[in-house]
Amino acid sequence: MKYKAVRNFIGGKFTDNQMAGKLDVISPLDGNRLSQVPMSSVVELNEAVKSAMDAFPAWSKTPIKERVQVFFRYKTLLEKNLQELAELCSEENGKTLGESVAEIEKCIELTEFACSLPQLITGELLEVSRGVECRTEHVPLGVVASIVPFNFPSMVPNWTLPNAIALGNCMIMKPSEKVPLSVGRLALLLKEAGLPDGVFNVVHGGVEIVEAICDHPDIQAVSFVGSTKVAKIVYQRATSNYKRCLALGGAKNHLMVLPDAIPGMTAQNVAASMSGCAGQRCMAASAMIGVGNVDSIIDKICEEARKIIPGKNLGAVISKESQQRIEKYITEAEQQGATILVDGRNTKVAGKENGTYVGPTVIDHVTPQMSVATEEIFGPVISIIRTKTIDEALAIENANPYGNAASVFTQNGGAARYIIDHASAGMIGVNVGVPVPREPFSFGGWNDSKFGVGDITGKSSIEFWTKLKKSTIKWNAEAGVNWMS
């Protein structure tokens, strides 16, 4: 193994659990074993929750102006260790080093937002009657939990931990067992930044830990990012135990390309959107709807796709199972009558023959009923569906159960506005292939892409991680009594 065995991080230190089974952590880049991760039990979760509960009184009473000083220092440490963090992300996830650098840069931006929270939660104060005032203040919930996926080992953890902790909560984080190394490194950086012991804890494991988090009586809120199937289960289980829950699921994002789109820019954006992070992101372009005659643009998309070379500017998919599943989708589409314009099956990278790669794949003449048109593939594959009108394109987009993102490529402002108004998705792009809002705007989809109220990042996250306390105060008895006091 390249790295020591992964351990839980509880009470400010790494802890061993001799009873836990272990899984190998395999690098998708070359198939080499990086480490082992423990499959913890409820015993370890209980230890982490107790550590967090012990830390909560002091941390929650620390003024937020002081709490965010930890994150100013944490931001500096992210910048200082950017290259190391990016290399670790690339090794365990399989994405390119450039993509991993961009991921850590996003972590820095998310942390910058957390540092601004004192200016955003000042509360309100109003004299509602002579001598009587009402005020509001945001109060932390207590111990909260964040369950994070494999596709962004550092960024998705930083969707939740800076905001939740800066707002006064103590956190339990459960990383994906496929990519457990990055979160452990983040825990050490937080400790180096001065975060008190017990405020941030990491418990590794599988389904048992997820279920235990949903059931634990002392965990007040749960955030989850993963597949829609599991998001529904987590949301139902957590809320049935009277917890707050925000569970983000999958997506089937449609890029609508109109004939007046700028060919070169559109082709570059479509190809980058479908292949970035090997297509393993919920904002990836999974289906393109060509409205009218867009053959010349499709030709350019194929040209751009052929410039994307596995092992160079295209990373690996997470596992052999994922590779086989993605290739199965492509084969089924071909068997159902679709045309494979660029074929990424059976991809091997010289010197990394045990890596799990799928090349960029462009599939034309897909019908809306095919599995590649309806299901989340989570690979560098784009399916092209042909329509005659914008309304037909919108009908296809809105018929899919997800609602994460949609984009349109056009130079017609009226058409763009029409699609913005009528597409059933939480994030819309115009001439943008990956319409992720930048901070302080929040990330979150609609429909089967999100379960719960609010968004996971930005200003919207404040309402999720805090509860509102309202005070009515009167000191001067001489003001008398009326209906307002």
C-alpha positions, -999 to +999 in steps of 0.1 A: +000+000+000+012+035-008-005+050+023-011+038+058-044+022+066-072+048+069-085+055+104-114+073+119-108+108+132-126+113+166-119+139+192-091+155+173-070+124+167-070+093+145-083+062+162-081+025+155-108-001+156-095-036+157-128-052+152-137-034+120-135-052+086-115-034+060-119-027+023-090-020-002-088+015-016-079+011-053-067+039-076-087+040-108-057+054-126-037+022-126-055-004-104-029-002-076-039-005-040-035+028-022-047+019+013-074+002+033-105+017+049-123+004+080-159-006+079-168+010+113-197+000+135-223+019+156-198+019+184-174+042+166-203+064+155-214+067+191-179+077+201-178+104+174-212+118+184-202+119+221-170+138+211-191+162+191-216+167+219-188+174+244-173+200+221-206+217+211-213+239+242-180+257+240-179+259+202-215+271+199-209+299+225-178+311+207-187+343+188-190+337+151-164+364+144-140+342+163-152+309+148-145+321+113-109+329+121-104+291+119-116+292+083-094+321+074-064+300+085-079+268+069-082+287+035-045+296+038-037+260+044-057+248+014-038+272-007-005+262+008-012+225+003-031+227-030-008+206-050-006+178-025-044+178-020-049+177-058-025+148-063-043+128-036-077+136-051-064+124-085-050+092-071-081+081-053-107+094-076-091+090-110-097+125-124-069+144-141-045+165-120-059+197-137-094+187-126-082+180-091-065+214-089-098+230-099-116+210-072-093+223-045-097+258-059-134+254-055-128+243-019-110+276-013-139+295-028-164+277-005-142+285+025-141+321+015-179+322+016-179+307+051-155+335+062-182+360+052-210+344+073-207+370+102-219+396+077-248+375+066-264+363+098-265+396+117-302+390+124-329+417+126-339+442+152-370+464+152-387+486+178-422+473+173-438+496+199-424+524+222-400+507+245-406+472+229-382+456+205-382+423+186-350+406+174-340+375+156-308+355+157-295+323+140-287+295+165-267+264+157-285+230+157-260+209+176-244+178+162-249+174+125-238+148+099-226+150+063-226+119+040-204+126+010-198+107-024-168+095-043-169+119-073-155+150-055-134+138-025-126+173-013-152+197-029-184+181-017-171+178+019-164+215+017-200+221+005-210+214+041-182+215+066-171+252+065-207+266+067-221+241+092-191+245+115-187+282+112-224+286+121-216+268+154-224+232+148-202+202+154-200+177+126-197+139+118-186+132+082-190+099+065-168+098+033-173+073+005-153+042+012-140+045-023-122+078-017-115+080+021-081+097+020-088+133+012-112+139+041-086+126+065-062+152+052-088+179+055-094+169+091-057+175+098-057+209+081-087+219+102-069+209+134-038+228+122-061+258+116-071+257+152-104+239+152-111+226+187-110+188+191-144+171+186-159+198+164-151+178+133-151+140+133-148+114+105-163+080+107-156+056+078-179+027+068-207+015+046-245+012+048-245+004+085-230+038+093-254+057+070-283+040+086-270+047+121-265+084+113-301+086+102-313+069+134-290+085+160-311+105+184-283+131+191-277+140+154-300+169+145-295+172+107-282+151+079-269+162+045-264+136+018-250+136-018-252+106-040-276+087-062-313+095-063-322+059-051-301+063-020-310+099-015-347+090-012-339+063+014-317+086+034-343+114+033-371+091+043-352+075+071-337+107+086-370+126+085-389+097+100-366+102+129-376+139+130-343+152+117-337+178+092-324+163+059-312+177+026-304+148+002-290+155-033-295+128-059-287+122-095-294+140-127-301+137-164-290+171-177-300+182-212-281+207-234-305+222-260-286+233-291-303+256-315-292+261-351-280+297-345-255+285-318-219+295-323-204+262-336-169+263-321-179+275-287-209+252-285-188+221-295-161+229-269-186+234-241-206+203-249-176+181-252-161+195-220-194+192-201-199+155-210-163+144-204-151+166-175-143+145-144-150+115-168-186+124-167-188+115-130-206+146-118-243+155-114-238+186-136-224+167-166-241+170-199-257+136-204-281+143-233-280+169-261-312+179-278-305+192-313-333+215-324-336+216-362-305+213-384-274+212-362-254+186-382-224+209-386-223+215-348-225+178-341-195+173-365-175+198-344-186+181-312-171+149-325-139+167-335-136+181-300-144+147-284-115+131-304-091+156-288-100+142-254-075+114-247-078+090-218-048+091-195-039+126-207-069+150-205-095+125-195-094+107-162-105+072-152-140+062-140-141+051-104-141+013-107-142-017-130-179-021-122-186+015-134-166+009-165-186-022-174-219-005-166-211+025-189-200+004-218-232-017-214-252+015-219-233+023-251-237-013-265-275-013-257-279+020-275-261+006-306-283-025-305-314-003-303-305+016-335-285+046-323-254+056-342-220+056-323-201+086-338-173+085-313-167+052-294-150+051-261-154+014-253-125-010-247-101+018-238-066+010-225-039+035-214-004+024-221+015+017-188-018+018-169-035-013-183-052-020-150-068+015-149-105+018-155-110+041-185-139+049-208-131+071-238-154+100-248-185+087-265-209+105-288-241+087-297-265+101-323-301+094-334-311+084-298-348+082-291-363+096-259-372+060-248-337+045-249-320+039-216-291+062-226-317+090-229-334+084-196-309+070-171-279+086-154-249+070-170-222+088-149-196+085-176-181+105-205-210+097-228-235+121-245-266+110-263-280+132-291-318+134-295-332+152-326-363+175-324-379+201-347-390+227-322-380+242-288-412+230-273-405+194-283-370+198-267-385+212-235-411+183-234-382+158-234-362+178-208-392+182-185-404+145-189-373+133-172-378+128-134-346+147-125-343+185-123-307+194-116-296+214-147-304+223-182-286+245-208-293+261-241-269+272-268-282+300-289-277+337-298-314+344-296-322+361-263-359+355-266-354+317-271-330+316-242-355+334-219-383+311-230-362+280-221-352+295-187-388+301-179-401+267-190-373+242-182-380+223-150-345+224-135-330+242-106-299+254-124-300+268-160-272+277-183-272+299-215-241+291-236-227+274-205-221+236-204-219+233-167-242+259-151-229+257-115-235+290-097-206+306-080-206+316-044-227+331-028-253+317-051-264+283-039-262+248-055-293+227-058-316+211-083-353+203-084-376+172-086-358+139-081-324+156-079-331+170-044-351+160-014-356+186+013-359+224+016-332+249+007-298+243-010-266+229+003-243+258-004-244+296-004-268+318+015-296+292+013-275+268+035-278+292+065-314+282+070-306+245+069-277+246+094-293+270+120-326+276+137-341+310+142-346+324+177-370+353+182-369+376+212-393+403+223-378+426+249-393+454+271-375+473+298-394+505+304-426+499+325-436+535+320-443+528+283-476+512+293-492+481+278-509+478+245-518+449+222-482+448+209-466+444+243 
